[in-house]
Amino acid sequence: MLTMAFTNLLLFSLSCIGLFISSLWLLKSLRIITKFLKFSEFITGFILLGIGTSLPELFVGITSAIKKTPAISLGNIIGANILDLTLVIGIPILVARGLKSGHKQITRDSFLMVLMTTLPLILMVIGKEISRIDGIILIVAFSLYIFKLYKQQKEFKKKVKSTLNRKEVALNFIIFFVSLLILFKSSDFAIQYAKLLAVDFLLPPIIIGIFLLSFGTTLPELITGTRAALSKDKDLTIGNIIGTVVTNSTLILGIVAVIHPIQAHALYFYSSSIFMIMFAFLFATFISSGKELDWKEGMALIL
């Protein structure tokens, strides 16, 4: 029994590594493809930071819903959001020795993010589950958020410059589709072994999502955020976190619920959701308190 549990844990870990590596290659190829297609700065930033870094959670969510274990995805979303709001933003703050946060728009978006993370909890309290109708509500909430972003950022019409040759672009299209396939298969294996681990350790599936799967799916955000913090794009790091948390809490949970209604262990869901909302509010408060997130606030988030 112990040997089987160890084997399942090892295979689960390998699946998470597959998620991580394929996500990095997917983001890298996406960055080159968007340059080639000469999208605007806004569209490029949104595709790469808003959607791209949430692809592991999306694929895990779709796979778990198809396999009728959406509680794993729910746990993954909660755990990923908690990690994004603490470790994933805390490390770039320390690496960059502070991140600017004083823009009024970012402050408003951070408190809107708190509202978006609260919405799934409200829907669960009302209906004792996140139903298909709730899923549609979450997707509509995401659409309204995107419309708001577009209205704010529509002045950014500058095209991203491209100096790529056709061979390089063709290669990256191939990398993109291969990475997509590996990401899908890794998600499938991750859900399969997550279910087995839940049985091995006599735990509700939501716990596996919160404490194990979330680390594998948030690594791309950590790498992207740290790279941005070390580059000239350090100001994008905070926006990346806000966009990712909103996408996870609305679009991805909405898609999962539409495929299969989400039910979970009440105690674990409510307690972890409250922690997630507390961390979201703490993060928003740090942003609104000054012009920069300094090393003290970064260390507080990590701790």
PyMOL commands that set and color helices and strands:
alter all, ss='L'
color gray80, all
select helices_A, chain A and resi 2-36+41-66+70-85+87-96+104-127+132-153+166-200+205-230+236-259+266-289+295-302
alter helices_A, ss='H'
color red, helices_A
select strands_A, chain A and resi 99-100+292-293
alter strands_A, ss='S'
color yellow, strands_A
deselect
rebuild
show_as cartoon
